[in-house]
Amino acid sequence: MAAAGAAPLLPVTTAEAAPSVRRPDFPLLRDGTAVDVFVDATDDPAVIRAAGDLQADVERVGGVRPRLVHTVPPRTELLVLVGTIGASPVIDRLIAQRRLDVSRVKGRWEASVTQVVDRPLPGVGRALVIAGSDRRGTVYGVYDTSERIGVSPWYWWADVPVVRRDTVTVPAGPFVRREPAVRYRGVFINDEQNLTTWSRRTQEPDKNIGPKTYERVFELLLRLKANYLWPAMHPYSDFFNKHRENPELAERYGIVIGSSHPEAMLRNGVHEWQPWAEEHRNPDGTLPVYDYTVNPAVISDYWRARARQNAGYESSWTIGMRGLHDSALETKHATTVPEKVAVMNDIIADQRRILAEEVGPAAEPQIFIPYKEVLELYNAGVEVPGDVTLIWPDDNHGNMRQLPDESERRRPGGNGIYYHLSYWGRPRSYLWLDTTQLSKVWQELRRVHEHRVDRMWIFNVGDIKSIETGLSFCLDMAWDVDRWGPGDVEDFLVEWAGRQFGRRYGSEIAAIRTEYYRLAAQRRPEFIDKAVFSTVHHGDEAGRRMTDYEQLLDRARRLGAKLPEAYRDAYFQLVEYPVHGAYLMNLKYYWADRNALAVRQGRGAGTNRFAELAEAAHAEEQAITRRYNTEIAGGKWDGIVNPYPSEIPKAPGRPAVTRIPRQETAGLGVAAEGNETGAGRPLSFSSYTRDRRFVDVFNTGFLPLQWRAEPSAPWIRLSTTGGELTDQVRVWAEIDWPRVPQGTHRPTLTFTGAGRSIEVPLLVADDGERARRRARGFVEAHGYVSIDAAHFDREVPRGGARWRTVRGLGRRTAAVEAVPTTAQPITEDLTARAPELRYRVRFTTAGTFPVTVFRLPSLDERGKRRLAVGLDDQPPTVLSGQAIATGNRGDAWARNVEEGVEKLTARVTVSAPGEHVLRLFMVDPGMAVDQIVIETGGPAGGYLAPPESYRRT
């Protein structure tokens, strides 16, 4: 089992096993016979239905389907007893007889206990009892058992195979699933063009996402221990209530149905308002508009009709109002902010009255979502009743816009979040792949929970597919927010991958996914564009990134080849396609950038070669997507994956490239690293960093030529020294440091060919091996000092706050975060009161230099985002980051979310060469810092921070 399939599927803190004497495992299937599953016929339909899934799961594992019975057999050795406390007489009898301990479960929200009870009933020798505190508690207990026998929640949605076994057993227990950290946990199916296409092609040809698809969605949510859904709502999808089976099915499954920020009172405005308006024309025959200041009565009746229609279902009621289909609130007769606030207060009062009259006490939870312009109105004075849950939105890119203050945290209705793992809109959309770094998600969700936001977490998952890993992590955190800490988010991936593919592969898959997320943190593949990464600085920054991607893809392919054949489809979906797709999206733009640079450099045949490579990468990307849609799982996912759905704004597509006509000429050209053309900037080498640098040698024509390279010093090593050149060759130069005389040297490389000779200057600084061994801290070289913030020399906590390291966060391997996130800002006497990080730095030059702090772009729309930086005992400089999400293209916020960092710059004065201490101070809590760069020789160039400076470790 461990070798091929399931690992222990339930983390101890999510569902804890009580200490007990080891008892024999309970067999669900033995000797070809499956144990009957009993559930009382009077129990909730959701429980009875889930018991049916347990039947199917046992059959998936063992090939034999148990009987589902509603009467206890008169005599049986073994029996599975499923029931809800207070709704199952059998379960209640066991509790009354003290045969079943429910002390940690009874009266709790969605909790359960699973344990083996000997002789529970007359004629029954031994029973596996699954008892829930409420209907979903019992359902989750059932699905816990399914996971424990090896059925992944993703068995259908990602084709994770179920390992077949002749004997199926579960531990005797007791096994307690305590209540969740967050009460309502769910997803928003949004921007679902691909899901709609797939659903129509493979599930329901006469519908655009209907009951058959929602049955699969509901089952997935329950297996992931979620309980809540905002259904698909776009023009190309059927609205949820169009098919009356949908809300009925949700009730039968036990799923709470809500609606998103533009869908007040469970109404889908994009589909339902126009027909309603047609049927309720104004007295003069005109159509009423969706503006409460113009047509309040018609709109109120529109909401009332849905409240009456869905009163019998467990629902979540969105109150407040926005425009139709995710547009801004329309208020013709309220033009100022105070006037709009008054209108919103009237709207909320009207909706509350409707719910009280049509639904009554069951009209809960009620939620208010201050999204986009509604957040401004809320902050300006909208009065939300205390029992309504405030749902705080992120900026659509994973950064919470604001969190509740102390008074809001005390509200009886509590607080929730609306968080994006997928997004359509400005400044750029990301709907294709799961690219939000899990440590970033962890950081934000931890911050949310520390602010007591625990009533509702809703995650925008787009089409569901491709978000499998991120969604699993989010829902795991929603159940047990303390399960993972700042140093072990990758452990989630190890465990999760082990569940899907077997323990032996968990660590390697986790490492692949971690590197995949790291590269996406530098720039999401959906955000890639021309001329983002430098092709000339830092050893070809873009090329180095492509090498990382190429190595990652090779690693993923090699592991995939080791997996049993049955796992290949699931592996392609969950691991290989995301890596391969992201690689190709970056690769085609890399070659397109090299093509554009070649044009500027006057290359000949190489220009066309780069164009061909860019187009070949695009064609390969299309090919692997076709494979996903037409071959994987026998074509089951036809239409589910499309990097360029027609509705997506600013999606990267096929980059434009330039071809030049063939000319029967030959000519020698050279471009040295750090220079777009020529070699005006010397190649820099340091005995501390021991770099290698490149020189591109190219043909300005199309006819072959002979070329050669000659260094002026014997201790310069070249990767190649000449030959025949048709298009281009990259020559790498390194220094044989033991042979270099100590000091600063300015040798040259001379390239000759086609009757031309070109010199490339070098700057070689050698302080000697002894100085390298004795250096303390980060050493200046190449005109900069580059520091990974997690590599501090000393951490100084103060005033109950501190900096902590979060592994897997940011563009490299870790970032630092100021915690607790609820701490008070420190604005005075920073050097004595503020938590501090210290970095030793050895400068070789003196002067006043810019220092740039790369912080992760967290927000606080009612506060500030500040930190401070200083050198030695100089007064620190307070740096203020962007605190507000503008939602615009091209401004500071847009740049920050596209790049994944915000660059804050100050200046520090180095009085003399030698050792100094760079100091980083917390001003506002929750700030996360990734890297720090001090530029001592002019701009370092490139999109990313330069490679980290040498430090002796």
N, C-alpha and C positions, 0 to 999 in steps of 0.2 A: 504493500500500500504506500509506504513512504517512498519507495523507489520510483514508482510510476505515477502515482496520483495524489490522493489527498494527504495533507498534513493535518495536525490538530487544528481544527478550523475555528476555534473560539478562544480569543485571548482571555487570560485569567481575569483581567479587570473589567472586561465587558460582560462576561458571564462567569461568575466565580464558582469554582468547585470547592465545596466545604470539606474540611479535613475529615477523613473517616477511615475506618479499617478497610483494606482492600477487599472488595467483594467480586465475585465472578461477573464478567461482562454480561450484558443482556443480549441474547440473540434475537434479531429481527427476522433472520432467515437462517435455517439450518437444515441440512439433509434434504434440500429441495422443498422444504415447507416454510411458508411465510406466516408469521404471527398475525392474528387478527388485530385490527385497529378498531377500538370502540370509541364512539362519541355519542353523547345523548342527543336524541332527535330534537330536544327542546333547546339545545345550546344555540348560540348565535350562528346564523348561516355562514358567516365568515370562518368560523371555527370548523364547521362541517366541511366546507369547501377545502380548507387547508389540509384537513385530515385526508381528503382525497388526493391532494398533492403528495402526502407522505406515502400513500399507496403507490403512486406512480414512481416516486423516488426509490423506494425499495425495489420495485421492478427494474428500474434503470440500473441499479447496482447488481441485483441478484438474478434478474430474469424471471422472477416469480412475483405475481401481484398479490398482496394480502387482501383479505376480505375486509370491507368496511361495514361494521355492524353497529346497530343502535340498541341492541339488547345484549346484556352480558351473557355469554355462553354458560350453560348450566355446569359444565365441567371442562376445564382447559388448563394445561400446564402453564402456558404463557399467554399474556395479553398486553396490548398497548392500550392504556386508558388516557384519553384526551378530553380535557374539559376546563371550563371556566369557573372559578370560585363564585358561588352564588347562583350559577346557571346550570350546574351539573350536579344532580343529587348524589351521584357516585363519588365525585370529588369531595363534596361537602361532608359525606359520611366518613370518608377517610380522615378529613381534618378533625371532625368531631371526635373520632376515635383515637386521635393523636397518632395516627399511622403516617401522616403526611405533615411535615413541618413547613408551614407557609408564613412563619412569623416575619420573614424578610421580604415577603411578596404581597401579602394581603393588604388591600387598601392603597397599593401603589399604582403608578401609571405604567401600564404596558410591561409589567414584570412577570416573571414566570419561574417555576421550579420544575426540574426534571429529575426524577430519582426512581430507583427500583424499590418496590415494596413487596415483601414476602407475604403470601396468603392475604391479599387485600380484601378479597370477597369470598364467600362460600363457593367452593368448587374451583377457584382460581389459585394456582400454585405460586405464581410470581408475575408481577406486572411492572411494566415501564410506565410510570405516571408522568404526564405532561400537564401541568396545571398553571393557568394564567390568572393574573389579578383582574384582567378584563379581557374582552374578546381579542384585541390585538396582542396582549401579553401571551395568550394561548397560541395564537397564530405564530408568533415569533418563537415560542418554545418548540412548536412543530418544525419550523424551518431550521432551528438550531440542530435538531436531530438529523434533518436532511444533510446539513453541512457536515455533521460529524461522521456520517457514513460515506461522504465523498461526493456529494452533489453540490457543485459550485452555484452560487446565485447567477453566474454568467453561463450556465450550461447551455441555454438557448440563445441568449443575446450575443454571445461571443463563441459559441460552439466549443466550450471547454468540455472535453470528453469525461465521461463517468467511468471509472475503473470497475470492471466486472469482477465479482467475487462470488464464490459459492457459499461462503458464510458471511453474514452481515451482523455485526455486533456494535453495541454502544456501551460506554462505561456505566457502571451501576449508579454513579452519582453519590450524594445529591449534587445537582448542578443548578446554580441560581443565576438568573439574569435579572440584575437589579434594574430599577427604572432608569430611563435615559437622562443624560445631562440636558438635553433639549427636548421640549415636549412635542413640538411638531417639526418633522424633518422631511423635506421633500424636494421635488424638482419642478422646474418650469421647462416644458417643451416649447422651444421658441425658435423663430427663424428657421422653421422646420421644412424648408423646401425639399431637401434630400429625403427626409423621413416620409414626407407626403408622396414623393415620386416612388420610393421603395414600397410603401404601404399599398399604393394603388396597383403596382405591378405584381406584387407577390402575395398580398393578404386579402384585399377587398377591391376588386376591379371596379365596383360601382360606387366606391366611396373614397374620400380623401382623408384618411385616418378615421376609422370607425371602431365599433365594438370589438372586432376580432383583434385589432392592433392594441386597443386599450387593455384587453385581457392580458396580453403579454406584458404591457407596461406595469399593470397593477401587480402581477405576480413578481416581476423583477423588484419593484419597490419593496414589497413585503419581505422578499428574501434578503434584501439589503437592510432590512429593519427600518425602512422609511414608512411614513403613514400619510403622505400629503402630496398633492399634485395640483399645479396650474397647467391645464391642458393646452394643447396647440391652439393658436388663435389667429393665424395670419390668413390673408385673403385666399391663399391656395389650399387651405385646409378647411375641412368641415368644422363648424363650431360645435363645441362639446354637446350642447343640448339639442342639436339638430336631430340626433339619434337618441331617442328616449332610453334605449338600452344602456347608454353610457352611464348616466347617473345611477341607474338601477344596478349595473354591474359594480360600480364603485362601492355602493352600499353593501353589496353581497361580498365583496372582497375586504371591506373594512378600510377603504381609502377615503380620506377627507379631501373633498374637492374644493378648491378655492379659485381665485382668478387674479390676474396680474394688475399692475397699477393703472392701465387705461380701461380695465373691465370692471367697473363698479357694479356691485350687487349681482355678480355672476352673469352679467350681460356682456356678450361679445359685440362691441359696437361696430366693428368692421363688417359683420354679416347681418346683425339683427336690427340696427337702428333704421336703416333705409326702409325695410318692409313695414316696420312699426310706424314710421313717419307717413308712409303712403296710406296706411289705414287710419291715421289720426291727423288728417289735414286740418289746417287752420280754417276758421269760418270763411275766409275769403278764398279758400281753395289752395293756398300756398302750402308748401311743405314746411313743417316745423324744423328748426335747426337744433343741433345738440348744444344748446347754450342755455344754462339754467337761468340767466338773467332775461331771457327772451321767452322760453317755453317751459316754465317750471312744472306746470300741471301735467303736460304730456310726458315729460321726462320722469316725473314722479310715478305716474301710472305704469310707465315702461319698466321701472325698477320693481314696482309692486307685483307685476305679473310674474316675474321670475321668482321673487320671494315666495309667492303663493305656490308656484309650480314645484319648487325644490324644498319646500318646508319640511318634508318628511325625511330628508337625507342628512347625513352628517356632513356639514358644509362649513367652509370658512367664508365670511362675508367681507368683501373689500368695500370700505366706505370712502367717501371723498369723491373726487372727480378729476379727470383729465379729458383732453379732446378725444375724438375718435381715432382709433388705431395709432396709439403711441404718439399722439400730437399734443401740443400744449393746450391747457385749459382755455376755452373761449368764453369771454365775458364782455359782450358788446356794451352793456350798460354799467360796467365796472372797470374803469381804466387805471386807477391807481392801486398800489399794493394794499393800502388799508381797505379799499372798497372790495378788492378781490378776497381779502381775508374774511370780510363780513359775508360775502357770498358763500365761501367755503363753509363757514360756520352754519349757515342756513341749510346748505346741502346735507351736511352731516346730521343736523337735527331732523331733517325730513327722512333721511334713510333710517335713522334709529327708530323713528316712529313707525315706519313701514315694517321693520323687522319685529318690533314689539307686537304689532297687530297681526302680522301674518305668520310669524314663526314662533314667537314667544320666547320662553327661557332657553330653548334649544338653539337660539341664534347666536352661537358662539363657536369658535372665536370670531370676533370682529377685528379687522386689521385696517390700519391707515398707513399708506406707503408714501412718504414724502420724497418722491422721485423727481429729479430735474427741477422744473419750475415750482413744483409743489413744495419742495424743500425750502425754497425762499419764502413761500407763503407761511409755512409752518413756523419758521424762525421769526417771522414778522408778527405772529400772534394767533394763528389758527388754534382753536380750542378743541382738543381731542379728548373725549370722555375718558376717565381714568381706567375703565374696564376694557378699553380698546387697546389692542397690541400695536405698538409703533414698530413698523418694519423699516429699518435703516438700510438704505442702498449703498453699494460701493460705487465707484466711478466708472463701472462697466469693465474695468481692467484689473480688478482684484485689490483695489485700495479703498478701504472704507472711508466715506466722505465725512462722516461725523458719528459720534457715539453718544449715548444718553448721559446727561449730567446727573447729579445726585438726586434731584427731585424726580426726574424721569425714571431713574432706576427703582424708585419706590412705588411706581404706579402699579395698581392691582393687575392691570392688563399685561404688564410686562413689556418686553422688547424683543424684536427679532431682526433678522437681516435678510436682504435680497442680494445674493452674491453671484457674480458671473464667472463661469468656467468657459463660456462661449459668448460671443457678442457680435451683433450687426450694428454698424454705425460709425460715427466719428470718434477719433480721427481715422482709425482703421478697424476693420472687422477681423475677427478670428473665429471661424466656424469649422475649420477643416480638421485640425488635430488637437489633441489634449496637450496644451503647451504651457499651462500655468504651473510653475515650479511648486512641488508639494510643500517644500519648506516655506515658501511664500504664503501658501494657503494656511499652513500651520501657524505662522506668525500672526496673520490677520485674524484667524478664528480664535486663537488663544487670547489675543487682545480683546476681541469681541466678548468672549466669555468672562474675562476679568472685569468687564464693565457690566456684568450681570445681564447680558443679552442672551437669554436662554429659553424664550418661549417658542420661537419659531426660526428655523433656518431653511431658506429656500434657495436652491442652486439652479441657475440658468445653465442647462446642459445642451442647448441647441437641438440636434437630431438624436441625442443619446449616444449613438455610435461614435467612437473615437474618444469619448470622455470616460470610458469604463474605469480606468485606474483612478483618475482624479475624483470621480463620483464616489467610488468605493472608499477612498480616503476621507472625503468630506463627511460621508454618512457614518463612518467609523468614529470620527471625531465628534459628530453630533450625539452619538450614543455615550461615548466615554472620552471626554475632552482631555482627561489626564493620562490617557493611555500612552501617548508619545510625548517625548520631551525634546528640548532644543538640540540634543546630540544624537537622536536616534530616529529621525523621520525615515531614514533609509531602511530602518528595521521593519517599518510597515511594508515597504516594497519587498523585502526578503520574505516576510510572512505571506503577503498577498500573492506574490508570484509562486511561492511554494504551494499555495492552495490550488492554483490553476494548473501548474505544470509538474508538481512534485518537488519535494524538499531539496533534492540534489541540485536542482536548477535555480532555486530561489535566489541565492546570493549573486550569481552571475547576471540573471535577468534584472535584479535590483540595481546592480552596478551599471548596466546598459541604460536603464530608464533614468538613473540619476544623471548620467552624462548627457543623455538626450534632453532632460529638463535644463541642465546647465547651459547648453548651447542655445536653447530656446530663450533662456533668460537674457542672453546677450542680445538677441533679436528674434522675435517669433518668426517662424518661416512664412507666416501670412503677412508679415510686415516688411519682408525683404523688398528691396528696390535697387535701382541702379546707384552706384557710387556711395553705398553705405559704409562698407568696410574698405580699408585702404589696401591697395595692391602694391604699394611701394614702400610703406613704412614697416618697421619692426619685423623684418624677415618675411614681408608679404603677409600682413595681418590677415587678409581674407584667405590667402592660400594656406596659412597655418590653421585657420578655422576649418577649411575644407579637408585638411589632413586629419584633424580631429574627427570630423564627420565620417571620412573614409574609413578610418580605423574603427570607429564605432559600428559602422555598417558591416565591416568585415567580422567584427566580434559577434554581432547579432546573427549573421548568416552562419558562422561556424557553430554557434550554439544551436541554431535551428536545425542544422544538419544532424546533430546528435539526438534530437528528440525522437521518440517513437512516432511513426507515421500518423497515428490518430491525433496527435497534438499539433500537426503542422498548420491546419486552418486557424485554430485559435491563436497560435503563435504569430502567424502572419498578421492577424487583426490587431492583436494587443501589443506586439513588440516590433516585428520586422517592418510592416508597412509604415507606421509612424516614423521610424528611423530612416527608412529608405526615401520616403516622400519628403521629409524635411531636408535630407541630404541633397536630393535632386533639385528642390526649389532653390536652395542656396547655390548649388553648383551651376545652374544655368545662368544665374545672375553674376556669379564669379567670372564665368567665361565671357559673358556679355561685357563686363567691366574691363576684362583684359582686351577684348576686341576694341572697345572705345579708346583705351589707352594706346593700343597698337596704332590706331589711326592717328592719334596725336603725336606719336613717336615716329611716324613715317615708315612703319614696317610694311613689308611686301606680303609674301606668301603667308606669314604668320597671322596677319590680320584676318584672312579668310579662314585659316585653321581655327582660330578662336570662335569665329562665327559658326562654323560647323559643330564645334564642341557644345556651344550654347544650345543650338537647336537639337542636337542629339540628346542632351540632358532633358529638354522639354519633352521630346518624343518618348523617352524612357519613363518619365513621370506619368505621361498619359497611359503607357502600357501597363504599369503596375496598378494604376487605378482601374483600368479595364479588367485586369485579373481579379481585383477585389470584387468588382461588381458582377463578373460573369463566370468566374471559375471557382472561387473560394466557396466551400460548403455547397458545391454543386450549383452555384448561381443563386443561392438563397438571398444574397444581399444586393440584388440587382437595383442599382440606382441610389444606394445609401451613401456612397462616397463621391463627392465632386468638389475638387478644390475651387471651382469657379462657378457656383450656382448663379443663374442669370440675375438674381436680385441682389447680389452682394456688391457693396460699394468698394471701390479702390482695391479690388483683389489683384494680387500679382499674377500676371499671365505669362505670355511668351515675350521675353525682352527683345526689343528691336536691336538688330545688329547691322553692321556695315560690311559690305564686300567691295573689294576694289578690283578693277580689271587687270588681267595678267599683263605684265610687261616683261619683255625679254631682256631684263637687266639684272645686275647683281650689285650689292653695295653693303658695306659693313656699318652697323649701328650698334651703339652701346647705351644702356640705361642702368645706372648703378642704384642700388637700394637707397631710399631716401630722396630720390630724384625722379620726377616724372619723365624727364628727358635728360640725357647727358649724364655728367658726373660732377656737377658743381659742388655738391655736398659730399665731403669725404666719407668713406666707410669707416665707422667708429668701432674700435675693439678695446676691450678692457680686460686686464688680467683678473678682475674680480668676477665678471659675468661670463668671460670666455665664450664669446658669441661666435656665430658664423654669419657671414653676410653674403648677399648675392649680387651678381652682375648679370643682367640679361644681354646676351650677345645675339643680334638679329640681322637678318638679311632685309635690306630695303627694296629688294626686287624679288625675282622668282627663279633666277638661274642659280645653280649651286656655286658656292665659293669656298675656298680654303681659308682657314683662319687659325691663329694661334694666340696664346696668352703667355706673358712672361712676367713674373714678379721681380721686383728690384731687390728683394731680400730673401735669403735662403730659408728663413723660418716662416714664410707664407706658403700655405698649402692650398692647392686648388683642386676642385672635384674633377675638372678636365682641363687640358691645356691646349686643345685645338682639334681640328678635323675638318670634315666637309660640312657646310652649313647650307641647308635648304630654306628653312624658315627661321628657327630660333633655338637657342640652348641657354639654360640657366646655369651659370658657373657659381659655385659656392666657394667662398674664401674663408679659411680658418688660420689660426696662429698656432705654431708649435711653441707653446709658452716656455718650456724649459730651455729653449735655444735663444730666447729673446733677451737682449741686454736690458737691464733695468733702466727705466726712464720713458720719455715720450719720443715716438718716432713717426716719421711721415714718409713711408715708402710709397711705391706706386705699383699698379698693374698696367702693363702695356698690351693692348689688343691690336693685332694687325691682320689685314686681309683686304682683298679687292683694291690693292694700291693705297690703303689708308692705314694710319696708325693713330690710336686713341689711348690717352692716359687716364687712369682712374686713381685718384688720390686716396690714401688710407691714413687714419689717425690711430696709432697704437699706443696705449698707455699701460705701462707695466710697472706696478709698485712692488713686484717681487712676491714670491711664495710666502715668505715670512709675514709680510703685511697682510696677505690674504688670510692666513691662518689666525692672526691675532685680531683681525677686525671685529669690532663689536657693533651690532645693530646693522641698519641698512646703509649701504655705501653708495654715494653719488657716482654715477657714470653716465656717459652719453648725453649729458645735459639734463638729467632728471634723477629724481628719487621716486620709485614706485613702490607702494606699500599695500599689501593685503591687510585690511583692517583687523582681521582675526589674528594676525601675527604680532600682537602687541608684546612689549617687554614686561609691562606691569599693569595690573588693573587695580584701581583705588576706589572702593565703594565708599559712598558717603550718604548720610541722611536717610538710610534705609533703602537707597536705590543703588543700582550697579549696572555695569555692562556685562552682557553674557554673549557667548558665542553660539550661533545657530548654524549647525552644519548643513551643507547642501543649499544654502541660501546665497543668492547673488550670482555674479558672473564667473566666480572661480570656485573655491571649495567651501567657503563659509563667510558669514558676515557677523557683525556685532550689533546687538540691540540693547537700548537703554530700558531697563525694567525696574520695578513693575510699571506696566503701562498706565496704571492709575495714579502714579506718583504726581506730586505737585511740581509745576515748572520751577526752575531755579534761575532767577534773573540777576541776582546780585552776589558779589563775593564768590564768583565761580570757583576760583582756585582753592577755596577753603570749604565750600559747601556742595559742589557738584561732583557726581561720579566722574571718574577720569580714566582715560587710557593713555599710557606713555609708550613712545616709540623712540629707541635710540637711533640716531642718524649720524653718519660720518660724512661731513661735507668736505669737498676738495676745493670749493670756491666760496667766496664771501659776497654778500650783496643782499638786495631785497628781491624776493622771488615770489611768484604766484604759487599758492598751494590750493589744490582742488580736492574737495571731499566728494566722493561718489556716494550719495545716500540713496536708499530705496525710496521711491516717491510716495510715502504715506501722506495722508491728508487729515485735516481737521478744520472744517468750515466754520467752526465757532471759536477756533483758537489759532495757534501758530505752530510752525514746524521749524524749530531752531536747535542748533548746536553751536559749539564754539571751538576754535582751534587757536593754539598759540605755540610759541617756541621758547623753551627754557623758562625764564621768569618774566618774559614780556607779557603785558596784559593780553588776554585772549580776545580774539575777534569773534563776535556773535554773527553767525550766518543764518539767514532766514530762507527757508525753502517754500516752495509753492504749497499753499494750504487748501486751495479751492480748486475743484474740478470745473473748468469752464465749459467743457464739451465742444470746444472749437477745434478747428484744424490749424496747425501751424504755430500755435502759441506755446508758451512754456509748458503748460500741462500736457498738451498733445505730444510735445517732444519727449517729455519725461516718460509717459506711458509707452511710447514707441520704443524708446531706448531701454526702459526698465530701470533707469537710474536718473537722479537729478544731480547735476554738477554745481556745487556751491564753491565759490572762489574767494579767497582772502589773500593777504600778502604777509610773509614773514621775513624778518631781517636776520641774516646770518652774519654775526659780527666778525667772525674769523673762521678760517677752515678748521676742521677738527670735529670732535664729538659734541653733539647737541641732543636735546630731548624735544620731540614734537609731542604736544599734549592735546588730547581730544576730550571735550567736556560735554556732558548732557546739559541741555537747557530745558527742552520739552521731552517727556518720556515717550517711549515707543519709537524713537528714531532708530533706524537701522543703517549702518554704514558698511559699505562694501570695500572701497579702495580709497587711497589717498595718494596724490601725485604732486610733487614739488618740481616745478620746471626751473632749472638753473641755467639752461642754455638756449632758451627760446621754446616755442611750442613743440611739444613732443610728436605731434602728428598722429593720425589714426583715429578710428572710431572708439576702440577700446582703450583702457588704460595701457600704458606700455608694460612689457613683461616685468614681473616683480624684480626689484633690485636685489643684488647679492646681499645675503646676510648669512653669517656663519651659524649653523645649527648643530 
